[in-house]
């Protein structure tokens, strides 16, 4: 199985003092799972991907694929497929000719071109010139190019950009299937809900440094505050009972008649209401979304931050 290994990776750009786009990164993208690559604008995600793919040289540290630098791979498309810029394809070529050129340059059989065109849904547009493709079609073409060599590693930068809802579902299912086949997949995205839907693991950067390298569920739990949503037929008694036990309860129920209890679990609230004979119609733990957890972690690492109404 092939992995991506980043070890003490640093990239500095000119100036006095030099600016560090990537600062001592160490993490591993394991085979058999989708790793979401998150961070604010300017966090170093794109630079890291370029360093892995040999498009830029590190100041120090290493980035390898299957234990080898990208530049030493004999037929790189057979090892790693990448989508960094969906606009990079020559607009005067047809989608099929673009893929045929890539296949020939990497010693890949011509049949793979038709296979990936079918897999990405581009077969009907294969003979159209790329300049006439929509953004979503160009994304699919970039993904087709990444899949061309049937690689064990995939690196995709914002693969859902420009896709319609059907396309977003398609890319989600594709990533899950490829990971289940044992491939190592690194996906950079700003779409938190989508990342939560397809990722097993997260690597989060801030100002070029590693902020988190953890499974998705653990990441959300670590940045969540316990909270329970409960709906009852006796709200006054429920609130008094919970306050007496030290829990924080909202002053009023929401518009659907539900109360929010802070610092508690559904199991704890369920035990109390059962013991007190308080009727409960709905009871559930509320967890932070990936977006809420991400913002809690990276709020101090964003390059640009809008003022809140109170700060204006």
C-alpha angles and dihedrals in degrees: 000000000000124000138180112240122195115187124183089326115184131173121186127186127207126283138085105295096022117238116237114218090174120026121196097316120185123175141121130229104214125212117249097038143073113241115202112216109208139173142121121279108290093023093124102255097127092042090052092051091049090051092051090051094048093245090123133023122239121236087221140342129045141271116193139173114213088348095305133096112250092243091063095055111112096208103014097184089063090058106033134016119198140187113191102144123019090194094062097091116100106260094215095061126082117245090249094050091049090056093042090056091051092047093050093048091055099040093250123153116258091235089071090068092061092041095056092042088058093043093053095042094245099115094103090053097039095111096045119102114257092235087071094052121108119234090260091052090050089052090053090049090052090050090048089054091050090052095045097097094042088238129193091224129051127188115187127178112204094333093175093056109126095005120132120232092273089050092050091053089047095052091046092054092043093054092048092050093048091050090049087056088061101260124144109236128189115188124183113202144157092202102098097183091052093046089053089052098054109020127093096182138025135216111188125192131194124183090344095307132107112257100170140004105178145117114281095245093050090048093054093044092049091056098039130096114218110255136163132204115211135175119195142174091229107045097164093054092042093052093048091049094050094045089052089058093052102257123137112241128184117258091238138011119259121255091276092054096255125138124212117220116195124213096015140103127228088244092057094046091045092054093050096047092047092050093048094043094239112157113240123194098176133017127170142150114246115215127190116257120243088255092055092047092047093050091048090056101040103036091107094043100057116117093214123027127182119226119251117239089257091056096049 
